[in-house]
């Protein structure tokens, strides 16, 4: 029987995940506390300028695709206190609340880190500095897509990819919310119809086409695995795909749509069909 073996949320877009015992799926189909903050480039559109749209293209701010060294940082978020802590090599780089002073401290610390990294020249490009921490810390609005999805992949698929690469591959490269075991490699790509995880019912949506962020080692930030070309050339996919999206039942895609959310937990059974 397929089961959930790991759950993740990513409080700040483009930064390291938090491993969780459970995730709250909101009525809009998004994970509570996931992508509720982002570091925006100076010349990017503000969330308000985007007419309240709840998605955020990677090009608007810091993201692993262009700034893989961010993988070296360890980030945690206290929802109740609205406080972000970022560690570097086990030491606190910054720990601050989401008030004006705290946001400046967080932006300054992250800017300093990136400016010391191999990606410094990318941050120096015109219009990027100063970066600004945006988001209210509660609303999950910095997704790559306008619709509220939960992402899932299997350990079998990751292990099959690792076999093709002839190296061990960490689940965190793929930034999924849900990792499952008990299915064959690539089986999740063939799911159709209803997918139930614990008490929450979803519909199987599209497969996830991957980006260059997956090449970065989730601890060092070094691009040490040619994931995209391996998926297409050695695995034989038309597009580099791993994992799929799940749409909460009752959410058809409009901004005001709501379904029946709930809590999913490590150990929950996964029922397909």
N, C-alpha and C positions, 0 to 999 in steps of 0.2 A: 504494500500500500504506500503510495507517495505521501511524504510528510514534509513539513517545514522544518528545516534544520538551522536556519539563520534568518534574522530580520535586521534590516538596516534603515536608517533615515539619514538624510544629509541636510542638516539645518541651514548651512550656508552653501549656496550653489558653487560647485567647483572645488569644494574642500572635502576633507576626509569624512567618512561616515561614522555614525555612532551605531554600535552593535546593541540591539534591544531584545528584550525577552518578549515584548508584544508591541504591536502597532495599532493605533486607532485609525480606522478608515473613516474619513469624514463623509457626510452625505453627498458632497460633490465628487467623491471618488478619489480624493487625494489623501495622502498620509499626513496626519497631524504632525506638525513640527518639521516637515520635509520641505526644503528649499523655501524657507520663510525669510531668508536674508540673502543679499548678494552685494559684492563689491563692484560698483558701477564706475565705468570710465567717465572722465569729466565731460566728454562731448556726446555721451549716449543719452537717449531719451529717458526721462525720469518715469517711474511707474505712473505718475499722474498724467504725464504727457501721452501715455499709451492708452488713455481712455479706460483705465481699469482692467485692461486685458491681463489675464492670469497666466502669462507665459513670458519667457525671457530668453531671447536668442543668445547663444554663447558669445557672439561678437560684441555684446553690450558691456561685458566686464570680464573679470578674472575667471578663467575656466581652465581645467586640466588639459584641454585640447591644445592650448597655446602656452600654458604655464605649468608644465608637468612637475616642476620642483615643489609646487604646493603640496604634493603627496608627502613631503617630509614633515609637514605640520600635523599635529593631532588636535582636533577641535571638538569641544563639547559645549552643549547649550542647555542652560537651566531655564525651562519654559516659565516656571513660576516667578523666578527672580528676574527674568529677561536679561540674562547675563551670559556672555560668551567668554570661554577660556580657550586659549591656543597655546599648545606646548611645542617646543622645538628641542629635540634630543632629550626629552624628559624634563626639561626646565620650562618654567612659565615664560612665554614670550609676551603675553598680554592677557589680562583678565579684567573685563570691564562690562558695565551695564550698557543698556541701549539708550541712555540719555545722550545729550549732545556731546558732552565731554567724553563719555565712554566711546561713542562712535568715532570721534576724532582719534582717540587713543588706539582703537582697533585698526583704523585705516592707516595711521602712521606706522604702527608696528608691522602690518602686512606689507606696506610699501617698502619699509626698510629691509624686510626679508627678501622681497623680490629683487630689489635693487642690488643686493649682494649675490644674486644667483646668476646662472647662465642666461636667464630670460630677461635680464635688466634692459637690454636694448629694445625689447618689445614693449616694455612699459614706458620707455622714453619716447615712443612715437607720438607725433603731434596729436593733441586732443585727449590723451589718456590720463594725464596727471592734472590735478590730484584725483585719486580714486575716492569714492564715497560709499560708505555702508548704507544700503537702502533696504527697506522692508520694515514691517512693524513687529516682526518676531512672532506673529501668530498666523497670519494669512499665507497659505502656501501658494505663492504666485510666481515663483521664479523657475517654473518648469520649462522644458524645451518645447512643449506642446500646449495648445490652448485647452484641450480636454483634460479632465482629471483621470489619470491612469495610475495603476499600480504596476510595477515592473517585476518580472519573475524570470529566473533561469534555474537550470538543474546543474548539480555537481557533475553529472555524467557528461553533459555537453562540455563543461569546462575541462574535465579530464580528457575527453576526446581531443579537444583542441591542444591541450598540453602534450598529448601523445604525438600529435602531428608536428608540434614545435620542438619536441624532444626536450622539454623543460617543464618544471612545475609552474602552474598558473594559479594565481590567487583569485578567489571569487570577487574580491573588492575591486578588481580592475573594471568590472562591468556595472558597478554602481546600481545594482538592482535593489529593490526593497525586500524581495522575498527570494530565498534560495531553498530549493527542494531537493530531496533525494528519493530514490525508489522508482525512478523512470529510466528508460534507455536514453542514450545520447541523442539529442536533437528531437526527442519525442514531443517536447513542449511546443515545437514549431508547428506541429500538426494538430494541435488542439482546436476543436470547434465547439460551438455551443456554450453551455454553462460550465463554469469552473467554481467549485465551492471550496473555500479554505476556512476550516473551522465553522464559525457561525455566519460568515460573510459570503454572499453569492455574487459572482462576477460573470461577465461574458468574455470569451476569448476574443481579443482584438488582434491588431497586427503584430508581426514579428519586429524585433528591434534591430535596425541597421546600425552598425557600430561606427564610431569615429576614432580619430587618432589618440584620444584620451586613453584607450585601452592598451596602447603600447607602453604606457608609463608604469614602472614598478610601483605598487601602492605604498611602499616604504621609502624607497630612495628617490623616486621621481625620474630615474633613468629610463629611457626608452629602450628596453631590453628584450622585447618580444614583438615580432612582426605579425600581429594578430590579424590585421585586415587582409593582407595578401595571402596568409595561410588559410584563412577561411574561404577565400575565392579560388586559390590555385590548388591547394592540397586537399581541402575538404570538398571542394567542387561546388561551392555556392555561387549563384549569380551575383549576389550582393553580400558583403560581410555581415552576417547575421548571427546573433546569439541572444536567446531569450525572447520573451514576448510581453506584450502589454495586456493588462486586464482592465476592463471597464466595469465599474460597479453597476449591477443590475438596477435599472430604473433611471440611469443617466444616459441620455441619448446624444449629448454633446453641446447643448446650449449652455450659456453661462449661468442660467438660473435653474438648470436641471438639478434634481436631487434624487438620490436613491436611498436605500436602507443600508447605512454604514454599520460599523461594529468593530470588534477587536479581533485581530488574528494573533496567534501565539506560536512560539516555537513548540513543535510537537504536534501541531494541528494536522489532521488528515487533509489531503487534497483529493477531491472527487471531481472527475472530468466527465462531461456528457450528461 
